[in-house]
Amino acid sequence: MALEFTDANFQTEVLDSDKLTVIDFWAEWCGPCRAISPIIEELSKDYEGKVNIGKVNVDHNPQVSIDYGITSIPAILFIKGGKVVDKQVGAVPKAVLDKKIQANI
């Protein structure tokens, strides 16, 4: 199951992690976000123990969203070693996200 990242745990769960972390910035009212949600869940199972995969609800966690300049959702950030190594804006097929994960593990 995808992790839940928040303003409170982002530093420890994402920035301090030694693993690649994939973060889906989403909101309940966003149709494309709901479309990509099952893909995020599948990826979290596929990469369990290897990659941290989770979600940030932009309505409940405005600080992280502001810090990373999230203006369109869904926005998926790939963070490793505390730095953004890749980004995907908009709903895309699983294969696109899978390729980005493979390139950054």
Wavefront OBJ file of the C-alpha trace (Angstrom):
o trace
v 0.000 0.000 0.000
v 1.231 3.480 -0.853
v 2.568 5.488 2.062
v 1.027 8.779 3.153
v 3.480 11.653 3.174
v 2.595 14.848 5.042
v 4.105 18.216 5.863
v 5.038 16.674 9.247
v 6.801 13.497 8.044
v 8.220 14.596 4.667
v 11.714 15.322 6.004
v 12.172 11.944 7.714
v 10.226 9.736 5.284
v 11.390 11.290 2.004
v 14.379 13.609 2.276
v 16.301 11.539 4.847
v 15.614 8.220 3.081
v 18.441 6.453 1.262
v 15.937 4.917 -1.194
v 14.328 6.433 -4.255
v 10.991 7.907 -3.204
v 8.101 8.408 -5.620
v 5.517 10.947 -4.480
v 2.100 11.401 -6.061
v 0.717 14.891 -5.322
v -3.071 14.575 -5.563
v -6.464 15.796 -4.324
v -9.819 14.077 -3.876
v -11.568 16.406 -6.339
v -9.045 15.723 -9.149
v -10.303 13.263 -11.782
v -6.910 12.432 -13.327
v -5.561 11.907 -9.789
v -8.230 9.278 -9.154
v -7.346 7.653 -12.488
v -3.663 7.309 -11.586
v -4.238 6.189 -7.983
v -4.525 2.432 -8.790
v -1.246 2.654 -10.745
v 0.509 4.184 -7.716
v -0.868 1.348 -5.554
v 0.368 -1.281 -8.052
v 3.831 0.283 -8.178
v 4.007 0.355 -4.370
v 3.430 -3.425 -4.364
v 5.830 -4.035 -7.276
v 8.671 -2.150 -5.577
v 7.913 -2.934 -1.929
v 11.123 -2.797 0.095
v 13.108 -1.293 -2.809
v 11.437 2.068 -3.455
v 9.311 4.243 -1.165
v 6.086 5.091 -2.972
v 3.482 7.356 -1.490
v 1.067 10.215 -1.843
v 0.689 13.784 -0.637
v -2.810 15.229 -0.454
v -2.203 18.829 -1.584
v -5.310 20.120 0.210
v -4.126 18.770 3.583
v -0.369 19.390 3.142
v 0.111 22.802 1.522
v 3.697 23.367 2.714
v 5.271 20.443 0.821
v 3.283 21.405 -2.268
v 4.521 25.008 -2.041
v 8.117 23.903 -1.358
v 8.154 21.874 -4.583
v 6.209 24.330 -6.733
v 3.297 21.986 -7.358
v 0.798 23.944 -9.454
v -0.802 21.127 -11.479
v -1.908 17.725 -10.252
v -1.404 14.879 -10.490
v 2.300 15.656 -10.193
v 4.702 12.844 -9.447
v 8.145 13.633 -8.080
v 11.027 11.189 -7.935
v 13.344 12.116 -5.052
v 16.651 10.458 -4.210
v 19.256 11.708 -1.772
v 17.024 14.650 -0.894
v 16.963 15.924 -4.508
v 14.321 15.760 -7.234
v 15.771 13.459 -9.923
v 12.696 13.303 -12.175
v 9.144 14.627 -12.454
v 5.931 13.667 -14.235
v 2.912 15.967 -14.488
v -0.428 14.521 -15.532
v -1.838 11.021 -15.653
v 0.288 8.572 -17.633
v 0.332 4.802 -18.167
v 2.086 2.596 -15.601
v 4.895 1.823 -18.072
v 5.979 5.494 -18.127
v 6.333 5.652 -14.337
v 7.947 2.213 -14.223
v 10.610 3.352 -16.711
v 11.367 6.466 -14.634
v 11.691 4.366 -11.479
v 14.043 1.912 -13.204
v 16.208 4.791 -14.434
v 16.614 6.190 -10.917
v 16.831 3.201 -8.553
l 1 2 3 4 5 6 7 8 9 10 11 12 13 14 15 16 17 18 19 20 21 22 23 24 25 26 27 28 29 30 31 32 33 34 35 36 37 38 39 40 41 42 43 44 45 46 47 48 49 50 51 52 53 54 55 56 57 58 59 60 61 62 63 64 65 66 67 68 69 70 71 72 73 74 75 76 77 78 79 80 81 82 83 84 85 86 87 88 89 90 91 92 93 94 95 96 97 98 99 100 101 102 103 104 105
